[in-house]
Amino acid sequence: MLVEFLRAARRSGIAVSVAESIEAFAAVDLIGYDDRVTVKDALRLVIAKSDDERERFDECFERFFGVGSLGMGPDDGVAFDVVDVVPVDLEELFDSPLAKLLLDDDRAELIRRLHAAAAEIDVASVRLFTQTNQFARRILEAMGIEALDAAIARLRASGNPERERMADFLELRRRAVAELARDLVERRLAASGGGEADRMHDEFLQDARLVNVDRRDLLRMRVLVRAIGRKLASRYGRTRTHAKRGHLDVRRTIRRSLPFDGVPFRTHWKRRKIEKPRIVLLCDVSGSCAPLAHFLLLFAYSLSEAFSDIRSFAFATSMIEVSEILETQTIDDAIAQIMRQIGYQSSDYGRAFATFDKDFMDAIDRKTTVVVLGDGRTNYHDPRVDVLRRVYERARRVVWLNPEHRVAWGMDDSEMLRYLPYTHVARVCNRLRHLEDVVTELVKSR
């Protein structure tokens, strides 16, 4: 595994010499693998020689070894604490060590077994994005997912409400483990350079979780995100008309048939005007969305390039308008300035929505599409659902793109279930493919 990590470090732009590789092995032999933080510090000290390399090292290490960041924290979006289940000895679980582990909520041991299973199936050999699901499934099989599925099935078939409730609980945790396995494979694939050809690599980037994308791919990601923005612009970038077959324009047809003695050789159809949309974009840049903030703001930047009638807002504890920043600065400078001003703060949707209601509600009318990019986590503050309801009543359409899995909506401090009635479209959006699917749906529905 260390050999693969050193290769990934080189691909990340760290100049790891043969001598430094030998020193890395010597350091790990000396301290062992038990303490992840100690291993990270030792390897950083050995192979990272500048501030830039140390930054690249940290990103590479977390990408290669940091699978625990998905589904293991209170705000990560995977429902590990959905119900209060007290582990008990059940015959249905005797053949499933994984079921017992999930009920005990021993997350450190879960991650250890996940990495052990990945090493067993040689996940480092993954090379193509099309292999992601295959390797993820092999990891789950190595962890004993079949025995877990059998235990869940027996609990459901018992007819006992408490055991059925436990089955529901285990099913949710099973989904989280599956996400962890896929996440680990994606990290290793990103660290190994992704696909072997440009087209296949683009497909990998579109299907990979945005938080797993290597920094080397940011430039290509910008191209892909801007292409999505242009897809909307090409559909609505100019005012035009569209014929609706089936609605005959009788007056024009009769008038144009007069030179032919009233014979309607040329029929005319009623047409409707397709107008440029007005877009209001609300982007969450709080700490919980910080790993995705770059891509959310990149999408906002792409839309500002494609449309003239768009207003963009960023929010965390409070809300500010960032339209001018996105329109007048380069993408790097714009994102950096926005994050300095308001990024990484605790999210307070209620306060941010109240600011929008007070200062910016006049930006919305019946021609406006409102797009909210955020996880809907309020840190237990008042969510101000009443403001979103007013937005819903005033706007043509409200679209909410949430980076969290649906099983997390409504869990802990998430208020998504309360926001849902006041959205026309609500989708999980943590991959470029999700974003493209939503844009395609919007284009087709106009």
ABEGO torsion letter per residue (X at the ends): XAAAAAAAAAAAGBBBBAAAAAAAAAAAAAAEAABAAAAAAAAAAAABABAAAAAAAAAAAAAAAAAAABGABAAAGBBABABBBBBBBBAAAAABAAAAAAAAGBAAAAAAAAAAAAAAAGAAABABAAAAAAAAAAAAAAAGAAAAAAAAAAAAAAGBAAAAAAAAAAAAAAAAAAAAAAAAAAAAAAAAGEBABAAAAAAAAAABBAAABBAAAAAAAAAAAAAAAAAAAAAAABBBBBBBBGBBBAAAAAAAAAAAGGBBABBBBBBBBBBBBBBBBBBBABAAAAAAAAAAAAAAAAAAAABABBBBBBBBABBBBAAAAAAABBAAAAAAAAAAAABGBBBBAAAAAAAAAAAAAAABBAABBBBBBEAGBAGGBBAGAAAAAAAAAABABBBBBBABBAAABGBEABAAAAAAAABABBBBBABAAAAAAAAAAAAAAX
